[in-house]
Structure formats: structure tokens, C-alpha cells
Amino acid sequence: MAIAFKILLIIFALGLISVVLLQKGKSAGLSGAISGGAEHLFGKQKARGLDLFLQRLTVGVATGFFVTALIVAYLVKA
């Protein structure tokens, strides 16, 4: 049982790393600060939907990782 949760924890860890790396950074340096104002003014609806999906996926995977880590810690201690 503990081995299954450890494997699940590794899957969640790799998934969390992948999802975080797929997200676009908030500050892309000076060029991002200049062009970011135009994007904010005129909007980018398609990119906004993808960013929102990745944000929600990150929260879900992080929650699964946290819960699985607590379960593995409990099983190893017991």
C-alpha cells in the first residue's frame, strides 16, 4: 500500500513540475512590461483561457501532491 502511494506521489511531483513549467511567467523583463500593457488594454482572450486552465490544473495537482505526501508520511511513520 505504501509503495502505491509513493508511486502516486512521484507522479504528482512530475505532473506539478510539468504544469508549472508550462505556465507563462508574470514578468518577462522590460519587453514584457512594455508590450504587456498593450495586451492588457486590448486583451488576449485565447491565452487567458489557457492560463486559467493551467492555473486550475496547478491547484488540483498541488492539492493531490500535498494530500499524497501527508498519506505517505503517515504510512512511513506507522
Buried (B, 14 or more C-beta within 10 A) or exposed (E): EEEEBBEBBEBBBEBBEEBEEEEEEEEEEEEBEEEEEEEEEEEEEEEEEEBEEBEEBBEEBBEBBEEBBEBBEEBEEE
